[in-house]
Each structure stands twice: as C-alpha cells, then as structure tokens.
Amino acid sequence: MWLVPPPEMNCGTSMIDRQDTGKAKKAQLSALTIGAIGVVFGDIGTSPLYAFREALNQTATGGIGAAEIQGVLSLMIWALILVVTVKYVAFLMRADNNGEGGVLSLMALAKRATGGSRSVIALGAIGAALFYGDAIITPALSVLSAVEGLRTLPGLDTALSERSIMNIALAILVGLFAIQSRGTAKVSRLFGPVCAIWFVTIGGLGLIHLFDEPAILLAFNPSLGVNFLLQHGVTGLFVLGAVFLTVTGAEALTADMGHFGRLPIRLGWFLLVFPSLVLNYLGQGAFALAELRAAKAAGQSFANADWFFLMAQEDFRPWVVIIATLATIIASQAVITGAYSLTQQAISLGLLPRLKILQTSEEHFGQIYVPVINWLLLAGVAVLIVQFRTSTSMAAAYGIAVTGTMVATTCLAFVVLWKLWNWRLWYAAAFIAPFLLLDLFFFGANILRVVEGGWVPLVIAAIIAALIQIWVKGKAFLANQAHRDSIAMTDLAKALSARPPRRVEGTAVFLTSEPDVAPVALLHNLKHNRILHSRNIVLTVRTVTRPRVDENDRIAVSPIDENFSRVDITYGYMEVADVPSDLYRTGKVPSDRGGTSFFVGRNMLSPSHDVGMPFWQDLIFIFLHRNASDPTVYYNIPINRVIEMGSRVEV
C-alpha cells in the first residue's frame, strides 16, 4: 500500500492539471491582449493617417529635401520610444491605483498621500478638463482623415467635394453617437480582431515600401532629429508640435489598465502595435524619399501628399480606406467610452455634479452610458467638422489637449513617487524631470499653434475646469453652512430618549454626508411631523480613492442608542452605487423593504451678493445643482420610498 502516490503517477496527474491551467491562462491572456489592441491602441494606431503628412507639411515653406524627411521621421520614431515606451509602458503603468490608471486615478493616489491637497485636485481637474477636449477632437479628426482617403481612389479625386467628405464623416459620427444608448458590448467583440487586421495592414504597407529607399533606416539615429531642430529654428518647433500627433492616445495605455491589466497592454504594444507603427512611418518616409528622387530626376517640384493612402496600390486602396474608416470608428468609440468612464470617476471623486449614468450591459459591468456627455460630445464634434472642414486644418487643435493632460499626469506621478512611495524629494525630482521636460517641450511646441486652431481645446478645457472649480467651491460652502448650524447626532439622540415623540412602525433611513451631525431631513421630520420611526438609520454613502471596495468592507453598522443606528456604505470611484441592495443584503439591517422610507435633505438655493461665492458663480452653481441627477436615482433608491425635506439656503 502506498501512503503517497508514486512519483510517476503524481507527476502525470499534476502535469495534466498544470497543462490545462497553463492553456486556460494563455487563452485568457491572448483574449485580453486582442481586446487591448482594439480598445487601448485605437487612437494612437490611427495616427499614421495624418501624423507624417502634417509634420512634413510644416517644413514645406523652407523646401522639403531628404534631410527634412529623415529628420521628421527620426523625431517621430523617438517620440514613440521616449514618450510611449519609456514613460507610459515602462514607468506610468507601474503607478496604478489598485489596477486602475489614468489622470484621475493618479489624482486619487496623490490626494490620498497628501490628505486632499488643493494643488493635487487642481492638477486632476485640469487633466480631466483637457481630456474632454481630446474626446471631442479625436473622433472628428480621425474619422475625417479616413474618409478623406476616398479622394485617393481613381475617379473620386474630383468627384467628391470638400462638403461631400464632411457630410460622409458627419453621418458616420452621428450614427456612432446615436447607438451609444444601446450599448456596444456585442459589437466590441469585433474591435480587437478589426484593429489587429488594421495594424497588420499598416505594418505590411510600410514594409513593402521600406525597400524603396533603405536609407530611411538612418532615421533611427536620434542625431538626425536633433540636427533638424537646430537647423530649422522656429519652423522646427512647429514641426515638433505636429510630430506629437504620433503619440496622441498614449494616455489610454494607463487609463484602460483596469480593464485589461499591464501584461496584455505591454504585449500588444511590443508584439504588434509598436512594430507596425514604426514600419508604417518608415514606409511613408521611404515612399516620400523615392518620390522626391523621382521628382528631381524629372525636373519637377516635389509636393507633400497623402502618403498613407498613396502607399497602397490602386486595386488594394479601397480596402485600405474601408479598414481605415473602421479603425477610426473604433478609436472614436474608445475615446467616447473613456469620456463616460472619466465622468463617472469625476462624479464619484466630487469634481462634477451627479449625472444620469446607465448600465448598457448586464454581463459587462464597465459598459455605461452618460446621455448628457454623449450629446455634448456630438455637438462639439459636429461644430469642429463644420468649422475646420479638413483634417489638416483640425490637426493644429489636437496636440495641446493631449500634451496638457500629459503634463498634469507627470506632475501627479511626481507627487505619488514623493508622498506615497516615500522616495526622497531630490530622487523623485531627478527621476521625473526628464519626463516633465519632454512634456513641457512638446506642450510649448503645440502652444505655438494656438492661432491655427489650438485655442479650441483650451477653451473647452477652461470652461470645464471653471465648472469643476465652481462645483467644488459651492459644495464646500454648503457643507460649512450645514456644519455651522448643525446639532450633534449624539446630543439629539439623548434628547429624544429623554422626551420621546410619537412612534410609528417601520424603518426610516436618513441620508447624510456628515454622520456625526443630525441630518436636516431628520430635524424637519421631527419639527413638522412630530414622529419617530421604530427603527432609524443614519446612512452615509462614501466614495473612496480606491477603484473598487471588497464586499466584506462595503458596509459598517454601529449603534448610536436604542433608537438610532449609523450605517456607512463605501464604494470605489469606479463602482455604480446600489444602496438598497447593499443595505439589505448584509442582514445587518431589517429587510422590510415595504416598510422602509428614505429621507433626503434637499435645499432650495438662491443667489446672494452678500454671502458665499461671487454672484455669477452662484448662478452657475445653482444651475448645476438643480440639473444634477436626483441622488435617489443615482443611488438606485426606489422613487416611491423617498421623502424629501429641506429649506432655502443663500449661496
């Protein structure tokens, strides 16, 4: 009799189990990597449509030669290496908040480390505001640049007018925004495969033309880019601003970490996306060099062109236009859903008023839809297309929003290194300085293009940042007012125990943000109705700076006295609140749903010249307050169980 299995039997069984487990993990990793290719890299993956063309176009006034083509290409390749590979993939993806990334996740980490520093909140607000500018420009620019490829098809170069191109792009984008309310869970399964085909296509096009002028490989020498900047002065800075189009979309690498994880994103970048992008840019450069030599040999002038589409043979070009259009639609979809996710985070972190958020999929928790944001984005996209008309005109507006967000992200990363990871100040500063200088260099280059259209994202960001500032300031004023006129909950409980009012059956839940203070709705209920329920719960719903909260830590119950209990429900900033389900599911709170009433304090606000904020800010804050989503709807509380009480407050 064996007390333990023989070695060969034990090894054979465990080997099978390990093989099955290994296959399952590989299949999951492959699926996540394909998914990341479709969602994370959509924006940066469509940059070849316009980045090289626009960067080279900035050199046209001084004449385009081989040095200009190779210099521009060198800058683009090293931008991909330094900004995306080194800064985001190697460094910022490590600075995650329980797996979540992005500017607001970094803000949450830095806020936790500094105890809620105003400068940290301001950086997060600026980064978020600039992201909305990016979210408006990306769909307009990418889809328009893809549709413009129709002009490179034989017979359509003169048949399609500028207005026709605009109308086609607008029709595609209106359709895209119109279907958002139905959810994209089913269609999103195609995003990864379609984008994988896209990257293989652009890499193949570049590889074919790489042999036109193998000398283009010299672009890997960074000295060519540096010499180009030194020799071209101010023009070089304008070119650098256009070169930045190469790395737009890099923020998505960290923003979508919570959906896919670090490893799938890194695998997608190194195995497919980065090689395909570099090959395509090299191919465009080699093609342009070949055309330059041909033009010189024929004694003709060399003109900048739509190099991306012209690389494809005429028979193959319609397919490239179709796959490019699909890729830009997917890139736009990724930015749109990113705006929804950012809005949800901003609301949870207290930067924006509550907005109506809808779940569009029962299986996929992250599939949400924010109607107000959706239609505002569509309006902004439509205005941009009508105003700028071509992707070339619009490209100048693109870089400022992205570089501004990157500067904010880098500054927040410094705070995380210093305050949260406890690096020495000088060490953290020395580590961050090269990244910050690079971001500021690109930001300065893009600022030069403000007159050409760069003012658009700045105006959008300024408006959103102002709204955030007014909302945060107004909320703080109301909280101070409520605290100043408040009664301690323990004092009220003792007074009611000494002289109890008339009791009624059932459970009363009083929502409050200050659990140590008697809720306004409770005071009004006692004052006007002169009753007290048999069970009374002072409920506080909190959002913490973690993306998600473990179910075991979701709810905490503590008795105040025989009449009152205090309940705290905690959510992460990436979670959708469902207060009734969490309140009753634990069993710590009586589950008599039919006998439970939710009391909510709702004050009527009026502007004042004498107290609070400036009068014009009062008007904006009151507008935001009145149009915010009902808290009971936001917390999924049944409307027929809600009682609202409050008073008039001057702000």
KEBA-98738 format. One record per residue (C-alpha): x, y, z; residue in one letter. Coordinates in steps of 0.05 Angstrom, whole numbers, padded with zeros to 5 digits, always signed. Each point is the difference from the previous one (the first is absolute). Layout:
// KEBA-98738
XYZA/...
***
This chain:
// KEBA-98738
+00000+00000+00000M/+00026+00069-00019W/-00008+00055+00051L/+00014+00050-00055V/-00009-00008-00075P/+00060-00025-00038P/+00042+00054-00032P/-00021-00017-00071E/-00074+00000+00017M/+00005+00064+00040N/+00041+00034-00055C/-00047-00024-00054G/-00063+00027+00034T/+00030+00066+00021S/+00031+00009-00069M/-00069-00005-00033I/-00029+00048+00050D/+00057+00049-00011R/-00008-00006-00075Q/-00075+00013+00003D/+00012+00059+00047T/+00056+00026-00044G/-00044-00005-00063K/-00057+00037+00035A/+00046+00056+00022K/+00031+00006-00070K/-00070+00002-00031A/-00021+00054+00049Q/+00064+00040-00011L/-00010-00005-00076S/-00072+00023+00006A/+00020+00059+00044L/+00057+00019-00047T/-00046-00001-00061I/-00051+00041+00039G/+00053+00050+00020A/+00022+00008-00072I/-00071+00019-00018G/-00014+00049+00057V/+00066+00026+00028V/+00037+00012-00065F/-00056+00026-00045G/+00020+00073+00006D/+00075-00007-00007I/-00010-00053-00053G/-00036+00048-00048T/+00053+00054+00006S/+00036-00024-00064P/-00059+00026-00040L/+00022+00072+00012Y/+00061+00006+00046A/+00056-00006-00052F/-00038+00041-00051R/-00012+00058+00048E/+00070-00001+00030A/+00032+00002-00070L/-00049+00053-00021N/+00028+00047+00053Q/+00067-00001-00036T/-00029+00017-00069A/+00014+00075+00004T/+00075-00012+00004G/+00000-00055-00052G/-00004-00075+00012I/+00063-00041-00011G/+00029-00066+00022A/+00026+00031+00065A/-00070+00026+00017E/-00033-00068-00013I/+00051-00038+00041Q/+00002+00052+00055G/-00076+00001+00009V/-00002-00076+00000L/+00056-00004+00052S/-00040+00046+00045L/-00062-00043-00008M/+00035-00065+00015I/+00034+00027+00062W/-00065+00031+00024A/-00030-00069-00002L/+00060-00029+00037I/+00007+00053+00054L/-00072+00022+00012V/-00039-00064-00010V/+00050-00057+00013T/+00043+00030+00055V/-00048+00048+00035K/-00066-00036-00004Y/+00014-00074-00012V/+00062-00005+00044A/-00015+00052+00055F/-00071+00027+00006L/-00033-00068-00006M/+00033-00017+00066R/-00033+00060+00035A/-00069-00031+00002D/-00056+00006+00051N/-00020-00072+00015N/+00007-00016-00074G/-00033+00064-00026E/+00039+00054-00036G/-00012+00067-00033G/+00005+00071+00024V/-00057-00004+00051L/+00026-00066+00028S/+00068+00034+00010L/-00037+00059+00031M/-00035-00047+00048A/+00067-00031+00020L/+00033+00068+00009A/-00061+00027+00037K/+00004-00059+00049R/+00074+00012+00011A/-00007+00075+00012T/-00065+00000+00038G/-00039+00036-00054G/+00048+00053-00024S/-00033+00055-00041R/+00057+00000-00050S/-00009-00075-00011V/-00075+00009-00011I/+00014+00058-00048A/+00049-00043-00041L/-00051-00056-00004G/-00054+00049-00021A/+00044+00031-00054I/+00019-00068-00027G/-00073-00022-00002A/-00022+00065-00032A/+00053-00007-00055L/-00021-00073-00012F/-00070+00024-00019Y/+00032+00045-00052G/+00037-00061-00026D/-00064-00041+00000A/-00033+00051-00046I/+00059+00007-00048I/+00019-00073-00008T/-00064-00025-00033P/-00004+00060-00046A/+00073-00002-00022L/+00008-00076-00007S/-00065-00014-00037V/+00008+00060-00045L/+00071-00020-00018S/-00023-00070-00018A/-00058+00024-00043V/+00047+00047-00036E/+00035-00062-00025G/-00058-00007-00049L/+00032+00056-00041R/+00060-00044-00014T/-00044-00051-00036L/+00001+00003-00076P/-00060+00040-00026G/-00019+00029+00068L/+00056+00050+00006D/-00041+00053-00035T/-00070-00029+00009A/+00000+00010+00076L/-00002+00071+00024S/+00023+00024+00068E/-00072+00006+00023R/-00014-00072-00022S/+00058-00025+00042I/-00026+00040+00059M/-00071-00027-00008N/+00025-00072-00003I/+00042+00009+00063A/-00057+00034+00036L/-00048-00056-00019A/+00047-00053+00027I/+00011+00037+00066L/-00074+00016+00010V/-00015-00074-00009G/+00056-00018+00049L/-00026+00046+00055F/-00072-00020-00013A/+00012-00073+00016I/+00036+00013+00066Q/-00063-00007+00041S/-00010-00071-00025R/+00069-00021+00024G/+00059-00027-00039T/+00013-00065+00038A/-00018-00044-00060K/+00036+00042-00052V/+00061+00011+00044S/+00020-00073-00010R/+00020+00019-00071L/+00043+00059+00022F/+00061-00042+00016G/+00001-00042-00064P/-00015+00060-00045V/+00056+00041+00032C/+00047-00059-00004A/-00014-00003-00075I/+00011+00075-00003W/+00068-00004+00032F/+00022-00058-00044V/-00024+00040-00061T/+00038+00064+00018I/+00062-00039+00019G/-00003-00038-00066G/-00008+00064-00040L/+00061+00030+00034G/+00042-00062-00009L/-00014-00003-00075I/+00023+00072-00010H/+00058-00006+00047L/+00040-00029-00057F/-00013+00061-00043D/+00053+00038+00038E/+00035-00043+00053P/+00039+00062+00020A/-00062+00021+00039I/+00024-00047+00056L/+00050+00054+00018L/-00060+00033+00034A/+00014-00043+00061F/+00060+00045+00011N/-00025+00053+00050P/+00052+00050-00023S/-00039+00010-00066L/-00060+00025+00040G/+00042+00044+00045V/+00037+00031-00059N/-00066+00012-00035F/-00026+00040+00060L/+00065+00040+00006L/+00002+00018-00074Q/-00073+00019-00008H/-00011+00046+00059G/-00072+00021+00011V/-00023-00044-00058T/+00030-00059+00037G/-00044+00015+00060L/-00062+00001-00044F/+00022-00067-00029V/+00010-00027+00071L/-00071+00020+00016G/-00025-00040-00060A/+00047-00058+00018V/-00037-00007+00065F/-00060-00026-00039L/+00040-00065-00002T/-00011-00013+00074V/-00071+00025+00010T/-00038-00054+00035G/+00057-00020+00046A/-00043+00018+00061E/-00046-00058-00017A/+00056-00049+00018L/-00008+00017+00073T/-00073+00020+00000A/-00022-00070-00023D/+00045-00040+00046M/-00059-00018+00044G/-00035-00035-00058H/+00059-00039-00029F/+00059+00001+00049G/+00072+00020-00012R/+00026-00063-00034L/-00052-00003-00057P/+00011+00073-00016I/+00075-00007+00000R/-00003-00063-00043L/-00046+00035-00049G/+00047+00060-00004W/+00066-00037-00009F/-00024-00059-00042L/-00046+00036-00050L/-00016+00074+00010V/+00070+00030+00007F/+00031-00041-00057P/-00059+00015-00046S/+00002+00075+00014L/+00075+00005-00010V/-00002-00041-00064L/-00056+00043-00028N/+00035+00066+00016Y/+00064-00027-00030L/-00039-00022-00062G/-00032+00069-00007Q/+00069+00032+00006G/+00031-00048-00051A/-00058+00012-00047F/+00008+00076+00007A/+00076-00006-00012L/-00012-00041-00063A/-00051+00051-00025E/+00049+00056+00016L/+00055-00033-00042R/-00049-00014-00057A/-00023+00073+00001A/+00072+00025-00002K/+00018-00047-00057A/-00060+00025-00040A/+00016+00072+00015G/-00066+00009+00037Q/-00016+00032+00067S/-00013-00046+00059F/-00066+00009+00037A/-00024-00029+00065N/-00056-00051-00009A/-00045-00049+00036D/+00056-00051+00006W/-00038-00051+00041F/-00054-00016-00052F/+00046+00010-00060L/+00045-00055+00027M/-00054-00051-00017A/-00008-00025-00072Q/-00062+00026-00035E/-00034-00068+00001D/+00014-00008+00074F/-00015+00072+00020R/-00076-00007+00009P/+00012-00054+00051W/+00049+00045+00037V/-00051+00056+00001V/-00053-00047+00028I/+00044-00030+00055I/+00026+00070+00017A/-00071+00025+00009T/-00017-00059+00044L/+00063+00011+00041A/-00016+00074+00011T/-00071-00017+00020I/+00028-00048+00052I/+00050+00053+00023A/-00057+00049+00007S/-00041-00051+00039Q/+00058-00011+00048A/+00005+00075+00013V/-00075+00007+00010I/-00004-00056+00051T/+00063+00029+00032G/-00038+00066+00009A/-00057-00038+00033Y/+00048-00035+00047S/+00036+00065+00017L/-00067+00033+00015T/-00019-00056+00047Q/+00067+00007+00036Q/-00006+00076+00003A/-00070-00005+00031I/+00022-00052+00051S/+00060+00043+00019L/-00044+00061+00008G/+00025+00040-00059L/-00066+00002-00039L/-00073-00002+00020P/-00037-00066-00004R/-00021-00017-00071L/-00045-00054-00025K/+00042-00063-00012I/-00031-00061-00033L/+00027-00071-00002Q/-00006-00026-00072T/+00021-00072+00013S/-00019-00050+00055E/+00062-00042-00014E/+00052+00056-00007H/+00001+00045+00061F/+00043+00053-00032G/-00049+00012-00057Q/-00033+00066+00019I/-00035+00057-00037Y/-00003+00073+00022V/-00053+00035-00043P/+00021+00072+00015V/+00073-00013-00016I/-00018-00039-00063N/-00040+00056-00032W/+00048+00055+00022L/+00057-00039-00032L/-00040-00008-00065L/-00017+00074-00001A/+00074+00017+00009G/+00022-00049-00054V/-00051+00028-00049A/+00022+00072+00013V/+00073-00019-00010L/-00012-00035-00067I/-00043+00058-00026V/+00050+00052+00025Q/+00066-00032-00022F/-00026-00040-00061R/+00064-00040-00011T/+00044-00044+00044S/+00061+00044-00017T/-00034+00062+00029S/-00023-00040+00061M/+00068-00032+00015A/+00026+00065+00031A/-00054-00005+00054A/+00018-00071+00021Y/+00068+00002+00035G/-00014+00052+00053I/-00054-00040+00036A/+00042-00063+00001V/+00066+00033+00021T/-00037+00039+00055G/-00028-00065+00028T/+00069-00031-00003M/+00030+00057+00040V/-00053-00008+00054A/+00010-00075+00001T/+00076+00007+00009T/-00008+00051+00056C/-00049-00047+00037L/+00049-00058-00010A/+00053+00042+00034F/-00046+00009+00061V/-00013-00075+00001V/+00074-00016-00001L/+00016+00051+00054W/-00058-00004+00048K/-00030-00069-00011L/+00061-00042-00019W/+00043+00039+00049N/+00057+00015-00049W/+00047+00055+00021R/-00019+00067-00029L/+00063+00010-00040W/-00002-00072-00026Y/-00073+00006-00022A/+00014+00067-00032A/+00061-00026-00037A/-00040-00060-00025F/-00060+00041-00024I/+00038+00059-00028A/+00017-00031-00069P/-00072-00021-00011F/-00027+00068+00022L/+00050+00038-00043L/-00020-00043-00060L/-00074+00014+00013D/+00012+00074+00008L/+00042+00001-00063F/-00057-00031-00040F/-00051+00044+00035F/+00039+00063-00018G/+00006-00023-00072A/-00075-00010-00004N/-00015+00067+00034I/+00030+00033-00062L/-00059-00027-00040R/-00054+00033+00043V/-00019+00049-00055V/-00006-00057-00051E/-00054-00035+00042G/+00035-00019+00064G/-00046+00048+00038W/-00058-00049-00007V/+00021-00052+00052P/+00025+00056+00046L/-00068+00034-00001V/-00036-00067+00012I/+00048-00017+00056A/-00007+00069+00031A/-00076-00005+00002I/+00001-00069+00031I/+00054+00019+00050A/-00041+00061+00020A/-00062-00044+00010L/+00040-00049+00043I/+00029+00057+00042Q/-00068+00032+00011I/-00032-00067+00018W/+00055-00019+00050V/-00001+00069+00031K/-00076+00002+00005G/-00004-00069+00032K/+00052+00021+00051A/-00040+00063+00017F/-00065-00040+00010L/+00037-00051+00043A/+00027+00056+00044N/-00068+00032+00006Q/-00033-00066+00019A/+00055-00015+00051H/-00005+00070+00032R/-00075-00006+00012D/+00002-00074+00019S/-00018-00040+00061I/+00043-00059+00022A/-00034-00066-00014M/+00017-00027+00069T/-00031+00061+00034D/-00064-00007-00040L/-00004-00074+00015A/+00006+00014+00076K/-00054+00054-00004A/-00048-00046-00037L/+00013-00056+00051S/-00017+00048+00057A/-00063+00028-00034R/-00020-00051-00055P/-00049+00024-00053P/-00057-00042-00027R/+00026-00066-00030R/-00023-00032-00065V/+00017-00068-00030E/+00051-00009-00055G/+00072+00019-00016T/+00023+00070-00016A/+00065+00009-00038V/+00029+00071+00003F/+00054+00014-00052L/+00055+00046+00021T/+00072+00016-00017S/+00016+00018+00073E/-00018-00059+00044P/+00021+00035+00064D/-00050+00055-00014V/-00076-00007+00003A/-00026-00005-00071P/-00041+00060-00024V/-00056-00047-00022A/-00004-00031+00070L/-00006+00069+00033L/-00055+00021-00049H/-00037-00065+00010N/+00001+00010+00076L/-00019+00073-00006K/-00058-00007-00049H/-00025-00072+00008N/+00018-00009+00074R/+00012-00075-00008I/+00057-00049+00005L/+00002-00068-00034H/+00012-00063+00040S/+00067-00010-00036R/+00042+00059-00024N/+00063-00005-00041I/+00048+00057-00013V/+00030-00020-00067L/+00064+00027-00030T/+00023-00021-00070V/+00074+00012-00011R/+00044-00005-00061T/+00073-00016+00014V/+00062+00011-00041T/+00004-00074-00018R/-00034-00023-00065P/-00038-00057+00035R/-00017-00021+00070V/-00001-00072+00025D/-00070-00025+00016E/+00021-00016+00071N/+00019+00073+00010D/-00061+00028-00035R/-00045+00014+00061I/+00013+00017+00073A/-00055+00005+00053V/+00008+00032+00068S/-00055+00015+00051P/-00010+00071+00025I/-00053-00018+00052D/-00063-00043+00003E/-00034+00046-00051N/+00055+00013-00051F/+00053-00039-00038S/+00055+00027-00043R/+00013-00035-00067V/+00059+00016-00046D/+00000-00028-00071I/+00065+00008-00038T/+00010-00003-00075Y/+00061+00007-00044G/+00001+00056-00052Y/-00008-00051-00056M/-00062-00032+00029E/-00074+00016-00011V/-00038+00008+00066A/-00059-00045+00017D/-00018+00022+00071V/-00063-00042+00012P/+00032-00065-00022S/+00063+00011+00042D/-00041+00025+00059L/-00044-00062+00003Y/+00046-00054-00026R/+00044-00001+00061T/-00055-00020+00048G/+00025+00052+00049K/-00058+00046-00018V/-00073-00023+00003P/-00022-00020-00070S/-00071+00027+00004D/+00005+00036-00066R/-00074+00017+00000G/+00005+00033+00068G/+00063+00041-00015T/-00001+00073-00017S/+00061+00038-00025F/+00004+00073+00024F/+00043+00046-00041V/+00018+00072+00016G/-00008+00045-00061R/+00011+00074+00009N/-00025+00054-00047M/+00058+00045-00019L/-00004+00075-00014S/+00056+00046-00023P/+00026+00055+00045S/+00045+00060-00008H/+00018-00001+00074D/+00021-00072+00017V/+00035-00058-00032G/+00031+00004-00070M/-00002+00057-00051P/-00070+00010-00027F/+00015-00026-00070W/+00030-00063+00030Q/-00063-00007+00043D/-00043-00002-00062L/+00044-00054-00032I/+00002-00042+00063F/-00075+00004+00010I/-00010-00021-00073F/+00046-00060+00010L/-00033-00018+00066H/-00071+00002-00029R/+00019-00040-00061N/+00040-00053+00037A/-00029-00070-00001S/-00046-00015+00058D/+00042-00033+00055P/-00053-00053+00010T/+00006-00019-00074V/+00076+00002+00003Y/-00002-00047+00060Y/-00054-00044-00031N/-00050+00014+00055I/-00074-00013-00019P/-00034+00067-00013I/-00064-00021+00035N/+00038-00010+00066R/+00033+00069+00000V/-00021+00061+00042I/+00037+00065-00013E/+00005+00056+00052M/+00041+00063+00002G/+00001+00076+00003S/+00025+00060-00039R/+00074+00015+00004V/+00037+00061-00027E/+00066-00013-00036V/
***
